[in-house]
Amino acid sequence: MEFLQNEFGIFLISYILTIAITTVGIVKKQQKELKIYLVRNFGAKYRMITFLGMMSLVVSLPMILSYLSFSNMASAMPMGFALAIYVTLNRVRITEEDLSEE
């Protein structure tokens, strides 16, 4: 239980929970409909979210491995959301037909 008393342990648990909650939320709303909605309405912004998801892997892993200060690590929290969105939605493939139907 000593792990829970330091800032890194608390951060790690909250980071894992953030990703888990976001992923479950996306899975419960049908993935394909959500992806069609995002691509149709956000286009370039949606692509930016997926880019942030890839970048969060690059950014957050070294942070976790190097035990940076809690304030620096907490600033990576929004990237947990981007990563969860990227990982979940990347499993869904949509076609042009899906985008054209109303």
C-alpha positions as CSV (number, residue, x, y, z in Angstrom):
1,M,0.0,0.0,0.0
2,E,3.0,2.3,0.2
3,F,2.6,2.7,-3.6
4,L,-0.6,4.6,-3.1
5,Q,1.0,7.2,-0.8
6,N,3.4,8.8,-3.3
7,E,2.3,11.1,-6.1
8,F,3.5,8.8,-8.9
9,G,1.2,5.9,-7.7
10,I,-1.8,8.2,-7.4
11,F,-1.1,9.6,-10.9
12,L,-0.7,6.2,-12.5
13,I,-3.9,4.9,-11.0
14,S,-5.8,8.0,-12.2
15,Y,-4.2,7.8,-15.6
16,I,-5.3,4.1,-16.0
17,L,-8.8,5.0,-14.8
18,T,-9.1,7.9,-17.3
19,I,-8.2,5.6,-20.2
20,A,-10.5,2.8,-19.0
21,I,-13.5,5.1,-18.4
22,T,-13.1,6.8,-21.7
23,T,-12.7,3.6,-23.6
24,V,-15.8,2.0,-21.9
25,G,-17.8,5.1,-22.7
26,I,-16.9,5.0,-26.4
27,V,-17.5,1.2,-26.6
28,K,-21.0,1.6,-25.1
29,K,-22.0,4.2,-27.7
30,Q,-21.7,2.2,-30.9
31,Q,-18.3,2.7,-32.3
32,K,-19.2,2.9,-36.0
33,E,-22.0,5.5,-35.5
34,L,-19.6,7.6,-33.3
35,K,-16.8,7.4,-35.9
36,I,-19.2,8.4,-38.7
37,Y,-20.5,11.3,-36.7
38,L,-17.0,12.5,-35.8
39,V,-15.6,12.3,-39.4
40,R,-18.8,13.9,-40.8
41,N,-18.9,16.8,-38.4
42,F,-15.3,17.4,-37.4
43,G,-13.2,16.1,-40.3
44,A,-9.8,17.7,-39.8
45,K,-10.3,18.0,-36.0
46,Y,-11.0,14.3,-35.8
47,R,-7.7,13.6,-37.6
48,M,-6.0,15.9,-35.1
49,I,-7.5,13.8,-32.2
50,T,-6.1,10.6,-33.8
51,F,-2.7,12.3,-34.2
52,L,-2.7,13.4,-30.6
53,G,-3.5,9.8,-29.7
54,M,-0.4,8.6,-31.4
55,M,1.7,11.4,-29.9
56,S,0.4,10.5,-26.4
57,L,2.1,7.1,-26.7
58,V,5.4,8.8,-27.5
59,V,5.0,11.5,-24.8
60,S,3.5,9.6,-21.9
61,L,5.6,6.5,-21.8
62,P,8.9,8.3,-21.2
63,M,7.2,10.4,-18.6
64,I,6.0,7.3,-16.7
65,L,9.4,5.6,-17.1
66,S,11.4,8.6,-15.9
67,Y,9.3,9.4,-12.8
68,L,8.9,13.1,-13.6
69,S,7.3,15.4,-11.0
70,F,3.6,15.0,-10.4
71,S,2.7,18.4,-11.9
72,N,4.4,17.5,-15.2
73,M,2.7,14.1,-15.3
74,A,-0.7,15.5,-14.5
75,S,-0.4,17.8,-17.6
76,A,-0.3,14.6,-19.7
77,M,-3.8,13.5,-18.5
78,P,-5.8,15.0,-21.4
79,M,-3.6,12.8,-23.7
80,G,-5.1,9.8,-21.9
81,F,-8.5,10.8,-23.4
82,A,-6.9,11.2,-26.9
83,L,-5.2,7.9,-26.6
84,A,-8.3,6.1,-25.6
85,I,-10.3,7.6,-28.4
86,Y,-7.6,6.8,-30.9
87,V,-7.2,3.2,-29.8
88,T,-10.9,2.5,-29.7
89,L,-12.0,4.2,-32.9
90,N,-9.1,2.8,-34.9
91,R,-10.6,-0.6,-34.5
92,V,-13.6,0.5,-36.6
93,R,-13.4,0.9,-40.4
94,I,-15.8,3.1,-42.2
95,T,-16.5,3.5,-46.0
96,E,-17.6,6.4,-48.2
97,E,-21.1,4.8,-48.3
98,D,-21.3,5.1,-44.5
99,L,-20.5,8.8,-44.7
100,S,-22.9,9.6,-47.5
101,E,-26.1,8.0,-46.0
102,E,-28.1,10.2,-43.7
